[in-house]
Structure formats: structure tokens, C-alpha cells
Amino acid sequence: MSIYLNKDSKIIVQGMTGGMGAKHTTLMVQSGANIVGGVNARKAGQTVELGGKELPVFGTVEEAMKETGADVSVAFVPPAFTKDACIEAIDAEIPLLVVITEGVPVLDTAEVVQYLEGKSTRMIGPNCPGIITPDESLAGITPHTIAGKGPVGLVSKSGTLTYQMMYELKDFGFTTAIGIGGDPIIGTTHIDALEAFENDPETKAIVMIGEIGGDAEERAAAYIKEHVTKPVVGYVAGFTAPEGKTMGHAGAIVSGSSGTAQAKKEALEAAGVKVGKTPSETAALMREILQKL
């Protein structure tokens, strides 16, 4: 099993013909993901060869879905056009929309998240590495060679820490690894992913990676306490950050004591989550749990 993405997922790429879109579509094809086409209104009707596969370009998401049966869209669209691309995909009722773009104005994301209410689309991102179900499918930019299939579910605010954790636990493997993005407003939260992993019979244990700023990790801790029966191990990036410092991610802004790495660690530990001080220590905590399962 997996969450949100599996070997049957049919993926289109919004912005497939752009530089980043073409590069990462090639890598997704090479990973074995079932990429079925792309969307670019100016190049509709053309085909492009990426990763040794001839891929049709459609004018709209709706047309692409009708022609290919696509149920996932990955957006590599410049920040200024991301809102429109998201709304187009939501209007077409694509089940899963993965928005990789960094630097999307927060107001635009807020409008899109509000627009999602009551709709059938799940959005992951923006500013995220996307989602990978190892040995089955990849929708995003996570290197598919890091780790194979296994019992661990991973949800992370940070792209690079997603990759590091997958590498650290590659001898065990993952059901699904999902990078939700570090912006202040995002489509899919830690809680959404925790709920999905809790309901997935193949996922035996969960790694949750957060970072300073906001209160998402505290809210996730409260959710874990009430609803999650599987072992959870956590890591919060930013233990060494000076107070009041804005980190690289837009979401990492510390306010008072809430939002600090220490406050998040305490909230998670109070919910029974073991929290590592470094990614490697976090992986070691998970390793101990997995060896006992």
C-alpha cells in the first residue's frame, strides 16, 4: 500500500516543456513513473521526447485528463503563474495536484487553499519536493534511487531532510515519502499525512520532520496523541537558530517560545513521540523501533 500515489497513478506535468519541467519529467520517466503527457497552452498538439518517451502536450489540464485518464498533475510553473495553474487543475477535478514551485506569493497560495475547500482535489505544496512511493511512482523531484520499498512512512517540511532521512533508513525502506513544503500556507499538512499513514496497513512506523516557526508541529503532536497508534519519531530543524531569526524557509519564523525547536520537541515528546536532535539521531531512534517490530 501507499498514500496518495501508486504504480497505477497516471501523471501529467504542467510546465513540462520548460527547463525545470523537462529536466524533472525526464527523471520521473526514468524512475518508472507513468508520465502520460504535459500541459502548455502555447505548445498544444506537439509532442516532446523526454527520458526516451514521446509525450503529448495538451492545451489544458481538462483536455489532458480526458485524453490520457491522468489522475495526478505535477506543476513546474513560474511563481507568477502558479495560482492560475492550480485553479485550472482544481477546476478539472484532478485528484492529486503536486506543486513544486518555490517563491509562490503567500497570498496566492492562500487563495488557492481557500478555493480547494469542498473540491475533490488534494494539493501537495507549494515549495516542496513532492511525493514518492518507492519502486512504484514519483510525482516531484525526490531522487528515486535513494531508497526502496519498506515499512516507514515519512512526512517532511524540508526537501533536503526528506532525502537525508530516506538515505539514512534506506536499508529499511518506505511506503511513501511526502514533502509537504515549508511555506506558511500549504495544501497538505503533517496531520493529513499522519492520518493517511495511520490508515495505511503497510506503514508500520512514521517519521515526521518539522522546522521552527508556526505551530504546525504542535498541532500535529496533539493529533498524534489523540489519533495515531503507530510509533512516530520526529525531528525539528532549527535547534541552533537564534531566537527571532527568520530561516531560509518562509515558514520558519519564530514567535515567542511557540515556534522554537525546543517548544516543538517538548510538544511532540508529550505526545509520546521520540525526537532526535539531529537527522542521524532521529534515524537511529527509528532504527531501534523497526528492529523491535
PLY file of the C-alpha trace (Angstrom):
ply
format ascii 1.0
element vertex 293
property float x
property float y
property float z
element edge 292
property int vertex1
property int vertex2
end_header
0.00 0.00 0.00
0.95 3.66 -0.18
-0.65 7.03 0.38
-1.89 9.30 -2.42
0.37 7.80 -5.16
0.94 4.28 -6.54
2.05 2.35 -9.61
-1.32 2.93 -11.30
-1.12 6.72 -10.99
-1.15 8.48 -14.38
0.81 11.72 -14.20
0.75 14.87 -16.31
3.17 17.77 -15.92
2.05 21.39 -16.06
5.03 23.27 -17.47
6.60 20.10 -18.91
8.25 21.94 -21.81
10.07 24.49 -19.60
13.65 23.95 -18.42
12.90 22.55 -14.94
9.76 20.80 -16.13
11.60 18.97 -18.91
14.53 18.02 -16.67
12.38 16.58 -13.90
9.88 14.94 -16.24
12.86 13.07 -17.72
13.89 11.94 -14.22
10.33 10.91 -13.36
10.11 8.83 -16.56
13.47 7.22 -15.71
12.18 6.39 -12.21
9.41 4.31 -13.77
6.59 6.75 -13.02
3.77 6.61 -15.55
4.05 10.08 -17.14
1.33 10.38 -19.78
1.70 13.96 -21.05
2.15 17.62 -20.32
0.27 20.90 -20.40
1.34 24.10 -22.16
-1.32 26.14 -23.93
1.24 27.60 -26.37
2.58 24.20 -27.43
-0.65 22.20 -27.53
-0.67 19.47 -30.17
3.10 18.98 -30.15
4.95 16.01 -28.70
8.28 16.07 -26.88
10.68 13.25 -26.20
11.81 13.08 -22.58
13.58 10.14 -20.96
13.14 8.15 -24.16
9.35 8.55 -24.13
7.24 10.50 -26.63
4.89 12.66 -24.57
1.93 14.65 -25.96
1.44 18.29 -24.97
-2.14 19.42 -24.27
-3.66 22.88 -24.09
-5.40 22.40 -20.74
-5.42 20.06 -17.76
-9.01 19.13 -18.57
-8.05 18.06 -22.11
-5.03 16.12 -20.83
-7.19 14.24 -18.33
-9.81 13.44 -20.97
-7.23 12.11 -23.43
-4.95 10.21 -21.03
-7.02 9.39 -17.93
-4.47 11.30 -15.82
-5.20 11.48 -12.09
-2.08 13.35 -10.90
-0.62 16.67 -12.05
2.83 17.96 -11.12
3.22 21.74 -11.57
6.56 23.24 -12.63
5.15 26.69 -13.33
6.84 30.06 -12.60
5.61 31.64 -9.33
3.63 34.38 -11.08
1.50 31.81 -12.95
1.23 29.14 -10.25
-2.11 30.32 -8.86
-3.76 30.14 -12.30
-2.23 26.72 -12.98
-3.54 25.41 -9.65
-7.04 26.75 -10.21
-7.09 25.21 -13.70
-6.14 21.80 -12.25
-8.70 22.10 -9.42
-11.44 23.08 -11.88
-10.57 19.99 -13.95
-11.03 17.94 -10.73
-7.61 16.28 -10.87
-7.48 14.04 -7.76
-3.87 14.97 -6.83
-2.00 18.21 -7.60
1.68 18.43 -6.62
3.05 22.00 -6.73
6.86 22.07 -6.79
7.32 25.81 -7.45
9.25 27.82 -4.88
8.56 31.51 -4.25
4.79 31.44 -4.79
3.32 34.57 -3.14
1.68 33.54 0.14
-1.46 35.47 -0.79
-1.76 33.41 -3.99
-1.40 30.15 -2.04
-3.99 31.37 0.48
-6.44 31.98 -2.38
-5.77 28.53 -3.85
-6.17 26.76 -0.47
-9.46 28.59 0.07
-10.53 27.62 -3.47
-9.80 23.96 -2.64
-12.46 23.87 0.08
-15.24 21.50 -0.90
-13.39 20.44 -4.07
-12.20 16.92 -4.91
-8.51 17.79 -5.45
-5.75 17.17 -2.89
-2.88 19.64 -3.25
0.65 18.98 -2.00
2.92 22.02 -1.76
3.87 24.56 -2.96
7.65 24.82 -2.48
8.05 21.09 -1.92
9.86 18.06 -3.39
6.56 16.25 -3.96
5.79 12.63 -3.20
7.45 9.30 -3.89
6.21 5.76 -3.44
9.50 3.88 -3.95
9.63 1.30 -6.75
6.15 2.43 -7.88
5.84 6.11 -8.73
7.32 9.58 -8.32
5.49 12.90 -8.59
8.11 15.55 -7.95
11.87 15.94 -7.64
12.92 13.39 -5.00
15.82 11.26 -6.32
14.22 7.85 -6.88
17.44 5.92 -6.25
17.79 6.87 -2.56
15.65 4.16 -1.01
13.36 1.29 -1.90
10.11 -0.05 -0.54
9.64 -0.72 3.16
7.51 -0.13 6.26
8.31 3.52 7.04
6.05 6.47 6.23
7.80 9.86 6.01
6.30 13.36 6.08
8.60 16.35 5.99
8.51 20.13 5.64
12.01 20.12 4.16
13.10 18.68 0.82
16.74 18.04 1.64
15.85 16.48 5.01
13.40 14.19 3.18
16.29 12.95 1.04
18.64 12.60 4.01
16.12 10.61 6.07
15.38 8.30 3.13
19.12 7.72 2.69
19.67 7.11 6.43
16.90 4.48 6.53
17.42 3.00 3.05
18.10 -0.46 4.47
14.50 -0.49 5.78
12.71 1.43 3.02
9.49 3.44 2.76
5.84 3.03 1.88
5.61 6.67 0.80
7.70 9.78 1.47
5.89 13.09 1.18
7.48 16.53 1.25
4.71 18.94 2.21
6.74 22.16 1.82
7.88 24.77 4.31
5.74 27.75 3.34
3.36 29.29 5.94
0.32 28.08 3.96
0.33 24.66 2.28
-2.20 22.30 0.76
-1.44 19.09 2.67
-0.37 19.25 6.32
1.52 16.97 8.69
-1.87 15.97 10.12
-3.24 14.97 6.69
-0.23 12.74 6.09
-0.29 11.28 9.62
-3.95 10.33 9.15
-3.19 8.66 5.80
-0.22 6.73 7.22
-2.25 5.66 10.25
-4.87 4.22 7.87
-2.31 2.51 5.60
-1.83 -1.14 6.66
1.68 -1.38 5.14
3.05 1.60 7.09
4.36 0.29 10.42
6.09 3.43 11.74
6.21 7.13 10.84
8.97 9.74 10.68
7.80 13.35 10.92
10.18 16.21 10.11
9.30 19.78 11.01
11.16 23.04 11.40
11.00 26.14 13.56
8.24 28.67 13.01
4.47 28.44 13.10
2.60 25.87 15.17
2.10 23.01 12.68
4.24 20.60 14.71
2.43 21.42 17.95
-0.90 20.77 16.24
0.48 17.52 14.80
1.59 16.49 18.31
-1.96 16.98 19.60
-3.29 14.92 16.68
-0.77 12.10 17.29
-1.77 11.94 20.95
-5.45 11.52 20.05
-5.45 9.51 16.83
-2.14 7.81 15.94
-1.46 4.32 17.27
1.75 3.64 15.30
5.19 4.65 16.61
6.24 8.13 15.47
9.75 9.57 15.52
10.30 13.29 14.99
12.94 15.82 14.07
12.64 19.61 14.18
15.15 21.58 12.10
16.48 24.74 13.72
17.71 23.82 17.24
20.71 26.12 16.78
18.78 29.05 15.33
18.98 32.29 17.29
15.59 33.46 18.62
13.69 35.81 16.34
15.74 34.71 13.33
13.99 34.03 10.03
15.40 30.89 8.44
15.63 30.00 4.76
12.09 28.68 4.56
9.30 31.24 4.56
7.51 29.29 7.27
10.43 29.28 9.69
9.69 32.38 11.72
9.90 32.07 15.49
7.29 33.85 17.61
7.83 33.88 21.38
8.56 30.40 22.70
5.96 28.76 20.49
7.58 28.00 17.19
11.03 27.26 18.64
12.61 23.86 18.09
12.61 23.23 21.86
8.88 24.03 22.22
8.05 21.74 19.30
10.27 18.97 20.70
8.52 19.22 24.08
5.04 19.14 22.49
5.96 16.06 20.44
7.58 14.25 23.37
4.49 14.93 25.49
2.52 13.07 22.78
4.85 10.06 23.03
6.98 10.94 20.00
10.71 10.30 20.28
12.56 13.37 18.94
16.14 13.35 17.69
18.46 16.36 17.98
19.95 15.63 14.55
18.63 13.81 11.48
21.05 10.92 12.12
19.94 10.60 15.75
16.32 10.62 14.55
17.10 7.83 12.07
18.77 5.85 14.88
15.62 6.19 17.04
13.52 4.86 14.14
16.00 2.03 13.57
15.55 0.91 17.20
11.77 0.85 16.75
11.91 -1.04 13.46
14.24 -3.69 14.86
11.64 -4.48 17.53
8.66 -4.66 15.15
0 1
1 2
2 3
3 4
4 5
5 6
6 7
7 8
8 9
9 10
10 11
11 12
12 13
13 14
14 15
15 16
16 17
17 18
18 19
19 20
20 21
21 22
22 23
23 24
24 25
25 26
26 27
27 28
28 29
29 30
30 31
31 32
32 33
33 34
34 35
35 36
36 37
37 38
38 39
39 40
40 41
41 42
42 43
43 44
44 45
45 46
46 47
47 48
48 49
49 50
50 51
51 52
52 53
53 54
54 55
55 56
56 57
57 58
58 59
59 60
60 61
61 62
62 63
63 64
64 65
65 66
66 67
67 68
68 69
69 70
70 71
71 72
72 73
73 74
74 75
75 76
76 77
77 78
78 79
79 80
80 81
81 82
82 83
83 84
84 85
85 86
86 87
87 88
88 89
89 90
90 91
91 92
92 93
93 94
94 95
95 96
96 97
97 98
98 99
99 100
100 101
101 102
102 103
103 104
104 105
105 106
106 107
107 108
108 109
109 110
110 111
111 112
112 113
113 114
114 115
115 116
116 117
117 118
118 119
119 120
120 121
121 122
122 123
123 124
124 125
125 126
126 127
127 128
128 129
129 130
130 131
131 132
132 133
133 134
134 135
135 136
136 137
137 138
138 139
139 140
140 141
141 142
142 143
143 144
144 145
145 146
146 147
147 148
148 149
149 150
150 151
151 152
152 153
153 154
154 155
155 156
156 157
157 158
158 159
159 160
160 161
161 162
162 163
163 164
164 165
165 166
166 167
167 168
168 169
169 170
170 171
171 172
172 173
173 174
174 175
175 176
176 177
177 178
178 179
179 180
180 181
181 182
182 183
183 184
184 185
185 186
186 187
187 188
188 189
189 190
190 191
191 192
192 193
193 194
194 195
195 196
196 197
197 198
198 199
199 200
200 201
201 202
202 203
203 204
204 205
205 206
206 207
207 208
208 209
209 210
210 211
211 212
212 213
213 214
214 215
215 216
216 217
217 218
218 219
219 220
220 221
221 222
222 223
223 224
224 225
225 226
226 227
227 228
228 229
229 230
230 231
231 232
232 233
233 234
234 235
235 236
236 237
237 238
238 239
239 240
240 241
241 242
242 243
243 244
244 245
245 246
246 247
247 248
248 249
249 250
250 251
251 252
252 253
253 254
254 255
255 256
256 257
257 258
258 259
259 260
260 261
261 262
262 263
263 264
264 265
265 266
266 267
267 268
268 269
269 270
270 271
271 272
272 273
273 274
274 275
275 276
276 277
277 278
278 279
279 280
280 281
281 282
282 283
283 284
284 285
285 286
286 287
287 288
288 289
289 290
290 291
291 292
